[in-house]
C-alpha cells in the first residue's frame, strides 16, 4: 500500500473497486462483495493457486502422453526406460510412436504430486466461497460449488485408481477419466460446452430424422437382399445392413459399401441414389448447417450479454472507487486514480503498472485536463489497463558515448537512412529497401541452389561462399540498426526478433557446414532446408503475406475455445483407447487375418500409446469415419 494517502479516503473501498474491475475483466459478475480485507488476500492466494493448477493440468497431459502404457510391463521401478523393452508382445517389440516412456515408479510419484496441487486449488475455492460469499445477503456465487464438488470427486477417483494400480497394477486404469474431468472444468471448455448443448436441442429433430432414414433404408435393403444369392455382402442381416447404411450415410465410404450390390443388380442404384440424396445432400448438410446457425446465434447473444455485463461491472467499479474517494459517483481525482492503479498492480493477475505508465494513462484519458475523470473516461482507461505496457530507450547508446559523433551532419543522414519508413518516395534509398533488394538476390541464389540439389549436381564453391557472405550481410544489418536504436527498441518489433534469430541461425549453420562438413554430412540436407528461412524473411515484407498472416492469426484466436474443447474430447478418446485397445493391433495377431487393415499394412495406426492413438483419431476426424478401425477393434477385443 502507498503511503501519504489523502485524508478521507476509504482505502478498503479502493481495494474493493480494484477487485470488482479485475473480476469484470475475467467475466466474474456478482453484486455484493465482502467488507473484509482478508477476503481479498484469500482471493490472491487462490489466483496464485490457479496459476499452479493450470501448470499442473499441462503436466498431467504430458504425463498421460509419456507414462508407460498399462498393457506394457508396469513393474514399479525407477529405472531409465528410454528403450521400448517394456512393451513386448510374444517376445517382440511391436510398433509404437518411439517416444521414451516414464518409468511407472516416477510416474506415480509425479501423479500424486500433481494431484496435491489440484487439491489445493479446489480447497481454496471452497474456503473463499464458504467463508466470504455464502453469508452475504443476498448470497453470492463467486465460485461454482458444483464444479468444486466435481473436481474433488475426480481427485477421489484418481486417488483410488492410484492405490489400486500401485497394489495390483491392473490392465485398465480409470485415471484418464479424472484427468479429462479436470480439463472439462476449464472456463473456456465449460462455456463452449453449454453453447454446444444449447445448439444440440435445435438440431436434434434433424438428427433423429437422419437416424430414422438410416434405419428405414437398412430395413429395405435387408428385405431386398435376403433371398438373393450374390452381391449381398454387408446386407445379409439387419445388423450388417444397419452398419453398412450408417457408414454410407455419414462418411465418404459409400462407394465401397454399395459397389458390389450395384454391380450385381443395377436396379438398386435407384434405391442408393435416393438414400444418398436424402442422407448426404439434405440431412447431413442440414445437421451441420443447423448446428452452425445455432452456434452463431448463441455466440452472438452471449457476446452481447458479456459486453453488457462488463459495462455494468465497470460502472459499479467506478461508483465504488468514486464513493471511496469522495467523488460522489461523479469523478475520481488523479491522486486517487494513481492509488487505484497501485492496488490493481498488487494483484497476481496484473502485469504491474509503473508510475510512468500510470502517468501516460492519465494523460491519455483526461482529455479535458480537468484533473479528474468521469465515468465515460473511466471506461476508456479499462481498455488501457488490459494492455501489457513496456517502455524502452529509443536511441542507441552511441548517443551517450559519442555525443559529438551523434550530432554530426553525416551521422544524422545515416540515422535517417536507417530509421526512414516506407512512406518516402520510391527514389529514396533506405536500409529496409536496400535489404529487400539483397533478399531478392538471395532468393535467386536459393532457387539456383535448390535446382542443383534436386538435379543431384555438385554445387560450385562460389555458392557456399555466397551463402556465407549473405549471412554476414544480414548480421551487418543487425549491427547497423543497433547503432541507431537501442537493443530494447529493436527487440520490441516481432519482425526484428524474427530477423535476429534467422540471422544467427543461418550464420551458425553456414559456419558449421564449413568447419564440420565431414561430421555433419548426414544432416547436410536438413541444414540446406534452412535456406527456405531466407525466403520467408523476404516474403514477410509483402503486404499480401502480412494480410494473410494477420487473417490466419485472427482465425486461430477466434477458434481457441473450439480447439480447446476439441482437444479435450480427443484427449479423452486417445487415453481411453490406449487403455482399452493398447497392445491389440500388431502384425502377428491372428485375429487380424482377412481384414483390410492387415492387407493395407496399417499397423502404424494403432492404440499402443497416446501419440499413435492420436494418429488414429486424427484420421477419423478428417475422414469422418474409417470402418477398418471398428472392424479390427471388434475382432481383437472379442
C-alpha positions in Angstrom: 0.0 0.0 0.0 1.2 3.5 -0.8 1.9 6.0 2.0 0.9 9.6 2.1 -2.8 8.9 1.2 -5.3 11.7 1.2 -7.4 12.3 4.2 -10.9 11.0 4.0 -10.1 8.2 1.5 -11.6 4.8 2.1 -8.6 2.6 1.4 -10.7 -0.6 1.5 -13.1 0.9 -0.9 -10.3 1.4 -3.4 -9.2 -2.2 -2.9 -12.8 -3.3 -3.4 -13.1 -1.2 -6.6 -9.9 -2.8 -8.0 -11.2 -6.3 -7.1 -14.5 -5.5 -8.9 -12.8 -4.3 -12.0 -10.4 -7.3 -12.1 -13.4 -9.7 -11.8 -15.3 -7.9 -14.6 -12.3 -8.3 -16.9 -12.3 -12.1 -16.1 -16.1 -12.4 -16.6 -17.0 -12.8 -13.0 -20.1 -10.8 -12.2 -21.5 -10.6 -8.7 -23.5 -7.8 -7.0 -22.1 -7.7 -3.4 -18.5 -8.1 -2.2 -17.5 -8.9 1.4 -16.3 -6.0 3.6 -13.3 -7.9 4.9 -9.8 -7.2 3.7 -8.8 -10.8 4.4 -11.2 -11.8 1.7 -9.1 -10.0 -0.9 -6.0 -11.7 0.5 -7.7 -15.1 0.3 -8.6 -14.3 -3.3 -4.9 -13.5 -4.1 -4.0 -17.0 -2.7 -6.5 -18.6 -5.0 -5.1 -16.7 -8.0 -1.6 -18.0 -7.3 -3.0 -21.5 -6.8 -4.9 -21.2 -10.1 -1.6 -20.5 -11.9 -0.1 -23.6 -10.4 -3.3 -25.5 -11.2 -3.1 -24.7 -14.9 0.6 -25.8 -15.0 -0.3 -29.0 -13.2 -3.0 -29.7 -15.8 -0.5 -29.3 -18.5 1.9 -31.6 -16.6 -0.9 -34.2 -16.3 -1.5 -34.1 -20.1 2.2 -34.6 -20.7 2.3 -37.4 -18.1 -0.5 -39.1 -19.9 1.5 -39.0 -23.1 4.8 -40.2 -21.7 3.8 -42.6 -18.9 4.3 -46.3 -19.6 1.1 -47.8 -21.2 -0.7 -50.2 -18.9 -0.5 -53.1 -21.4 3.3 -53.0 -21.0 5.4 -54.2 -18.1 4.3 -51.8 -15.3 6.5 -53.0 -12.5 7.0 -50.1 -10.1 10.7 -49.3 -10.6 12.5 -46.1 -11.2 14.9 -47.2 -13.9 15.7 -45.4 -17.1 13.3 -46.7 -19.7 14.4 -45.0 -22.9 14.4 -48.3 -24.6 11.0 -49.8 -25.6 11.9 -53.1 -23.9 8.9 -52.9 -21.5 6.3 -53.2 -24.3 6.7 -56.7 -25.8 4.1 -59.0 -27.4 5.2 -62.6 -27.7 8.7 -61.6 -27.0 8.7 -59.0 -29.8 8.8 -55.2 -29.8 5.6 -54.0 -31.5 5.1 -50.7 -33.3 4.8 -47.7 -31.1 5.5 -44.0 -31.5 9.1 -44.4 -30.4 8.9 -41.8 -27.6 10.7 -42.6 -24.3 8.3 -43.8 -21.5 8.5 -42.5 -18.0 9.1 -45.4 -15.5 5.9 -46.3 -13.6 7.5 -45.5 -10.2 8.3 -42.0 -11.2 5.0 -41.7 -13.0 3.1 -42.5 -9.8 5.2 -40.1 -7.7 4.6 -37.3 -10.2 0.9 -38.0 -10.4 0.4 -37.8 -6.7 2.4 -34.5 -6.5 0.2 -33.0 -9.3 -3.0 -34.2 -7.6 -1.9 -32.3 -4.4 -1.6 -29.1 -6.4 -5.1 -29.6 -7.9 -6.4 -30.4 -4.4 -5.0 -27.1 -3.0 -6.8 -25.1 -5.7 -10.2 -26.8 -5.1 -9.9 -26.4 -1.3 -9.0 -22.7 -1.6 -12.0 -22.2 -3.9 -14.3 -23.8 -1.4 -12.9 -21.8 1.5 -13.3 -18.5 -0.3 -16.9 -19.3 -1.3 -18.0 -20.6 2.1 -16.2 -18.1 4.4 -16.8 -14.9 2.5 -19.6 -15.2 0.0 -22.1 -17.7 1.3 -23.0 -15.4 4.2 -23.6 -12.3 2.1 -27.2 -11.0 1.6 -28.2 -11.9 -1.0 -25.9 -14.9 -1.3 -23.2 -14.5 -4.0 -21.8 -17.4 -6.1 -18.2 -16.4 -6.6 -17.2 -20.0 -7.3 -19.5 -22.7 -8.6 -19.8 -25.3 -5.8 -20.9 -28.0 -8.2 -17.7 -27.5 -10.2 -15.7 -27.8 -7.0 -17.5 -30.9 -5.9 -17.0 -32.4 -9.4 -13.2 -31.6 -9.2 -12.9 -33.2 -5.8 -14.8 -36.3 -7.0 -12.4 -36.6 -9.8 -9.5 -36.4 -7.3 -11.1 -39.1 -5.2 -11.5 -41.3 -8.3 -7.9 -40.8 -9.4 -6.6 -41.4 -5.8 -8.5 -44.6 -5.6 -7.1 -45.6 -9.1 -3.5 -44.8 -8.0 -3.9 -47.0 -4.9 -5.3 -49.9 -6.9 -2.6 -49.5 -9.6 0.2 -49.4 -7.0 -1.1 -52.6 -5.3 -2.4 -54.7 -8.2 -1.2 -53.0 -11.4 -4.3 -53.9 -13.4 -4.5 -53.8 -17.2 -7.1 -51.0 -17.2 -6.9 -47.7 -15.3 -9.6 -45.0 -14.7 -7.2 -42.1 -14.2 -7.9 -40.8 -17.8 -11.5 -40.1 -16.7 -10.4 -37.9 -13.8 -7.8 -36.1 -16.0 -10.3 -35.5 -18.7 -12.7 -34.2 -16.0 -10.2 -31.7 -14.8 -9.8 -30.4 -18.3 -13.6 -30.1 -18.6 -13.6 -27.6 -15.7 -11.6 -25.1 -17.7 -13.7 -22.0 -18.2 -13.4 -22.0 -22.0 -14.5 -25.6 -22.1 -17.5 -25.2 -19.7 -18.7 -22.1 -21.6 -18.4 -23.7 -25.0 -19.9 -27.0 -23.7 -23.0 -25.1 -22.6 -23.1 -23.5 -26.0 -22.9 -26.9 -27.8 -25.6 -28.4 -25.5 -27.9 -25.4 -26.3 -27.3 -25.9 -30.0 -27.9 -29.6 -29.8 -31.6 -29.1 -28.9 -32.1 -27.2 -32.1 -30.7 -29.9 -34.4 -32.0 -33.0 -32.5 -35.1 -33.3 -34.7 -32.9 -33.3 -37.9 -30.5 -35.8 -36.3 -33.4 -38.1 -35.3 -34.8 -37.9 -38.9 -31.3 -38.8 -40.2 -31.1 -41.8 -37.9 -34.6 -42.8 -38.9 -33.6 -42.7 -42.5 -30.6 -44.9 -41.9 -32.8 -47.5 -40.1 -35.5 -47.3 -42.7 -33.2 -47.9 -45.6 -31.3 -50.6 -43.7 -34.7 -52.5 -43.3 -35.5 -52.0 -47.0 -32.0 -53.3 -48.0 -32.1 -56.4 -45.9 -35.6 -57.2 -47.2 -34.5 -56.9 -50.8 -31.3 -58.9 -50.4 -32.3 -61.7 -48.0 -33.4 -64.0 -50.8 -30.7 -63.1 -53.4 -27.6 -65.3 -53.8 -24.8 -62.9 -54.6 -23.9 -59.2 -54.3 -25.4 -59.2 -50.8 -22.2 -58.5 -48.7 -23.0 -56.1 -46.0 -26.8 -56.7 -46.2 -27.1 -60.3 -45.1 -28.7 -59.4 -41.8 -30.3 -56.3 -40.3 -27.3 -55.7 -38.0 -24.9 -55.8 -41.0 -27.3 -53.7 -43.1 -27.6 -51.1 -40.4 -23.8 -50.9 -40.1 -23.4 -50.6 -43.9 -26.1 -47.8 -44.2 -24.6 -45.9 -41.3 -21.1 -46.0 -43.0 -22.6 -44.9 -46.3 -24.7 -42.2 -44.7 -22.1 -40.4 -42.6 -18.8 -40.9 -44.5 -17.3 -41.0 -48.0 -17.1 -44.8 -48.0 -20.5 -45.2 -49.7 -18.8 -46.3 -52.9 -17.2 -49.3 -51.3 -20.4 -50.1 -49.4 -22.7 -50.1 -52.5 -20.3 -51.2 -55.2 -20.8 -55.0 -55.1 -24.6 -54.8 -54.8 -24.9 -52.2 -57.6 -22.6 -54.3 -59.8 -24.8 -57.3 -59.3 -28.2 -55.6 -59.5 -28.4 -52.3 -61.4 -31.9 -51.5 -60.2 -30.7 -51.0 -56.6 -28.8 -47.9 -57.9 -32.2 -46.1 -57.7 -32.5 -47.0 -54.0 -28.9 -46.0 -53.3 -29.4 -42.7 -55.2 -32.5 -41.8 -53.1 -30.7 -42.7 -49.9 -27.6 -40.7 -50.7 -29.6 -37.6 -51.8 -31.6 -37.7 -48.6 -28.7 -38.6 -46.2 -25.8 -36.7 -47.7 -27.3 -33.8 -49.7 -30.2 -33.0 -47.5 -30.0 -34.3 -43.9 -26.2 -34.4 -43.2 -25.7 -31.0 -44.6 -28.8 -29.7 -42.8 -27.5 -31.1 -39.5 -24.2 -29.2 -39.9 -25.9 -26.0 -41.1 -28.4 -26.1 -38.2 -25.5 -26.6 -35.7 -23.5 -23.8 -37.2 -26.5 -21.4 -37.3 -27.4 -22.3 -33.7 -23.8 -21.8 -32.6 -23.6 -18.4 -34.3 -26.8 -17.3 -32.7 -25.8 -18.4 -29.3 -22.4 -16.9 -29.6 -23.8 -13.5 -30.7 -26.3 -13.5 -27.8 -23.5 -14.4 -25.4 -21.2 -11.8 -26.7 -23.9 -9.1 -26.3 -24.7 -10.3 -22.8 -21.0 -10.4 -21.9 -20.5 -6.9 -23.2 -23.4 -5.6 -21.2 -22.2 -7.3 -18.1 -18.7 -5.8 -18.5 -20.0 -2.3 -18.9 -22.3 -2.7 -15.9 -19.4 -4.1 -13.9 -17.1 -1.3 -14.9 -19.7 1.3 -13.9 -20.1 -0.4 -10.5 -16.3 -0.4 -10.0 -16.3 3.4 -10.8 -19.1 4.1 -8.3 -17.2 2.1 -5.6 -14.0 4.0 -6.4 -15.7 7.4 -6.6 -17.6 6.9 -3.3 -14.4 5.7 -1.6 -12.5 8.8 -2.6 -15.3 11.4 -2.0 -16.3 11.8 -5.7 -20.0 11.0 -5.0 -20.2 8.7 -8.1 -19.3 11.6 -10.4 -15.5 11.8 -10.6 -12.1 10.5 -9.5 -9.1 12.7 -9.0 -5.7 12.0 -10.4 -4.1 11.2 -7.0 -6.9 8.7 -6.1 -6.7 7.2 -9.6 -3.0 6.5 -9.0 -3.8 4.8 -5.8 -6.4 2.7 -7.7 -3.7 1.7 -10.2 -1.3 0.8 -7.5 -3.9 -1.5 -5.9 -4.5 -3.2 -9.3 -0.8 -3.8 -9.7 -0.7 -5.8 -6.5 -3.0 -8.5 -8.0 -1.2 -11.6 -9.3 -3.3 -11.3 -12.4 -1.8 -7.9 -13.2 1.4 -7.4 -15.1 2.1 -4.4 -13.0 1.7 -0.7 -13.8 4.7 1.6 -13.1 4.3 5.2 -12.1 5.4 6.4 -15.6 2.9 4.1 -17.3 0.2 5.4 -14.9 1.1 9.0 -15.9 0.8 8.1 -19.6 -2.6 6.5 -19.0 -3.8 9.6 -17.1 -2.7 11.9 -19.9 -4.5 9.7 -22.4 -7.8 9.6 -20.7 -8.1 13.0 -19.0 -8.9 14.7 -22.3 -10.3 17.9 -20.8 -7.3 18.3 -18.5 -9.6 18.8 -15.6 -7.6 16.8 -13.1 -10.3 14.3 -12.7 -12.1 11.7 -14.8 -15.8 11.0 -15.2 -17.5 7.5 -15.8 -17.1 7.8 -19.6 -13.3 8.5 -19.3 -13.0 5.7 -16.7 -14.4 3.2 -19.2 -11.7 4.2 -21.6 -8.9 3.6 -19.1 -10.2 0.0 -18.6 -9.1 -0.8 -22.2 -5.6 0.6 -21.4 -5.3 -1.4 -18.2 -5.7 -4.7 -20.2 -2.6 -3.9 -22.3 0.9 -5.1 -21.4 2.8 -1.8 -21.4 6.6 -1.5 -21.5 8.9 1.4 -22.1 12.2 1.3 -24.0 15.0 3.6 -24.7 14.7 4.6 -28.3 18.2 5.8 -29.3 21.4 3.8 -29.3 23.9 4.2 -26.5 26.2 5.8 -29.1 24.3 9.0 -28.4 25.6 9.0 -24.8 29.0 7.6 -25.5 29.8 9.7 -28.6 27.6 12.8 -28.5 29.7 14.7 -30.9 29.5 11.9 -33.5 25.8 11.6 -33.0 25.1 15.2 -33.9 27.4 15.4 -37.0 25.6 16.1 -40.3 26.7 12.8 -41.9 25.6 10.7 -38.9 22.2 12.4 -39.0 21.9 11.4 -42.6 23.0 7.9 -41.6 20.3 7.8 -38.9 17.7 9.0 -41.4 18.8 6.2 -43.8 18.3 3.6 -41.1 15.2 5.0 -39.4 13.1 6.0 -42.5 9.8 4.2 -43.2 8.1 3.1 -46.4 6.1 6.4 -46.8 9.0 8.1 -48.6 9.3 8.4 -52.3 10.4 5.3 -54.1 13.5 7.1 -55.4 14.8 7.5 -51.8 17.1 4.6 -50.7 16.6 3.4 -47.1 18.1 0.5 -45.2 14.9 -1.6 -45.4 14.7 -1.1 -49.2 18.3 -2.0 -49.6 17.9 -5.2 -47.6 14.8 -6.1 -49.6 16.9 -5.8 -52.8 19.6 -8.0 -51.3 16.9 -10.5 -50.2 15.7 -10.7 -53.8 19.2 -11.6 -55.0 19.5 -14.1 -52.2 16.2 -15.6 -53.3 17.6 -16.2 -56.8 20.5 -17.9 -55.2 18.2 -20.2 -53.1 16.3 -21.2 -56.3 19.5 -22.0 -58.1 20.9 -24.0 -55.1 17.6 -25.9 -54.9 17.8 -26.7 -58.6 21.3 -28.1 -58.2 20.2 -30.2 -55.2 17.1 -31.6 -57.0 19.3 -32.4 -60.0 21.9 -34.0 -57.7 24.6 -31.8 -59.2 27.6 -30.8 -57.1 27.3 -27.2 -56.1 30.1 -24.8 -57.2 32.2 -23.5 -54.4 31.1 -19.9 -55.1 27.6 -20.8 -53.9 28.8 -21.8 -50.5 30.9 -18.6 -50.3 27.8 -16.5 -51.3 25.8 -18.1 -48.6 28.3 -17.1 -46.0 28.5 -13.6 -47.5 24.8 -13.1 -47.3 24.8 -14.4 -43.7 27.4 -11.7 -42.8 25.3 -9.1 -44.7 22.3 -9.9 -42.5 24.5 -9.7 -39.4 25.7 -6.3 -40.6 22.1 -5.2 -40.9 21.6 -6.0 -37.2 24.6 -4.0 -36.1 23.6 -1.1 -38.3 20.2 -0.9 -36.6 21.8 -1.2 -33.2 24.0 1.7 -34.0 20.8 3.9 -34.3 18.3 2.2 -32.0 18.8 0.7 -28.5 18.5 -3.1 -28.4 15.3 -2.8 -26.4 13.7 -0.7 -29.1 15.0 -3.1 -31.8 13.6 -6.1 -29.8 10.2 -4.5 -29.4 9.4 -5.4 -33.0 8.4 -9.0 -33.7 9.8 -8.6 -37.2 13.2 -7.7 -35.8 13.1 -10.7 -33.4 12.4 -13.0 -36.4 15.3 -11.3 -38.3 17.6 -11.7 -35.3 17.0 -15.4 -34.8 17.2 -16.2 -38.5 20.4 -14.2 -39.0 22.2 -16.1 -36.3 20.7 -19.4 -37.3 21.8 -19.1 -40.9 25.2 -17.8 -39.9 25.9 -20.6 -37.5 24.7 -23.3 -39.9 26.9 -21.8 -42.7 29.9 -21.8 -40.5 29.1 -25.3 -39.2 28.9 -26.6 -42.8 32.4 -25.2 -43.5 34.1 -26.3 -40.2 32.4 -29.7 -39.7 31.5 -30.7 -43.2 32.6 -34.3 -42.7 31.0 -34.7 -39.3 27.5 -33.4 -40.3 27.2 -34.9 -43.7 24.2 -36.9 -42.5 22.3 -33.7 -41.7 23.6 -31.6 -44.6 20.3 -31.8 -46.5 18.4 -30.8 -43.4 20.6 -27.8 -43.0 20.1 -26.8 -46.6 16.3 -26.6 -45.9 17.1 -23.6 -43.7 17.6 -21.7 -46.9 13.8 -21.5 -47.0 14.0 -19.3 -43.9 15.6 -16.7 -46.2 12.6 -17.0 -48.5 10.3 -16.4 -45.5 12.5 -13.5 -44.5 11.8 -12.0 -47.9 8.1 -12.8 -48.1 7.2 -11.3 -44.7 7.7 -7.8 -46.1 5.0 -8.3 -48.7 1.7 -6.7 -47.8 -0.4 -9.6 -49.1 1.6 -12.0 -47.0 1.2 -9.8 -43.9 -2.5 -9.6 -44.6 -2.8 -13.4 -44.8 -0.7 -13.9 -41.7 -2.9 -11.4 -39.8 -6.0 -13.2 -41.1 -4.8 -16.6 -40.0 -3.8 -15.3 -36.6 -7.2 -13.9 -36.1 -8.8 -17.1 -37.1 -6.7 -19.0 -34.7 -7.5 -16.6 -31.9 -11.2 -16.8 -32.7 -11.2 -20.6 -32.6 -9.2 -21.1 -29.4 -12.2 -22.2 -27.3 -13.4 -24.5 -30.0 -10.0 -26.1 -30.5 -9.6 -26.4 -26.7 -12.9 -28.3 -26.5 -11.9 -30.5 -29.4 -8.6 -31.1 -27.8 -10.2 -32.3 -24.6 -12.5 -34.7 -26.5 -9.6 -36.1 -28.5 -7.5 -36.4 -25.3 -10.3 -38.5 -23.6 -10.7 -40.9 -26.5 -6.9 -41.2 -27.0 -6.4 -42.1 -23.4 -9.4 -44.4 -23.3 -8.4 -46.3 -26.5 -4.9 -46.9 -25.2 -6.4 -48.4 -22.0 -8.9 -50.5 -23.9 -7.1 -51.5 -27.1 -3.4 -50.9 -26.4 -1.2 -53.9 -27.5 -4.0 -55.5 -29.6 -3.1 -54.2 -33.1 0.2 -55.8 -34.2 1.4 -57.6 -37.3 1.3 -61.2 -36.0 -2.1 -61.1 -34.4 -4.1 -64.0 -35.8 -7.4 -62.2 -35.2 -6.5 -59.7 -37.9 -6.4 -62.3 -40.7 -8.6 -61.3 -43.6 -9.1 -57.7 -42.6 -8.4 -54.8 -44.9 -6.3 -53.3 -42.0 -3.9 -56.2 -42.4 -3.9 -56.2 -46.2 -3.1 -52.5 -46.3 -0.4 -52.8 -43.6 -2.0 -50.1 -41.5 -0.1 -51.2 -38.3 1.4 -47.8 -37.7 -2.2 -46.6 -37.0 -2.8 -48.3 -33.6 -3.6 -47.6 -30.0 -0.3 -48.8 -28.4 0.4 -45.3 -26.9 -1.0 -41.8 -26.9 0.8 -40.4 -30.0 -0.2 -43.5 -32.0 -3.8 -43.2 -30.8 -3.8 -39.6 -31.7 -2.9 -40.5 -35.3 -5.9 -42.9 -35.5 -8.4 -40.3 -34.1 -6.9 -37.6 -36.3 -7.5 -39.8 -39.4 -11.1 -40.5 -38.1 -11.7 -36.7 -37.8 -10.5 -36.0 -41.3 -12.2 -39.0 -42.9 -15.4 -38.6 -40.8 -15.5 -42.4 -40.4 -13.0 -45.2 -41.2 -14.6 -48.6 -41.0 -11.3 -50.5 -40.8 -10.7 -49.4 -37.3 -14.0 -50.5 -35.7 -13.6 -53.8 -37.6 -10.2 -54.7 -36.2 -11.1 -53.4 -32.7 -14.2 -55.6 -32.7 -12.1 -58.6 -33.7 -9.3 -58.2 -31.3 -11.4 -57.2 -28.3 -14.0 -60.0 -28.6 
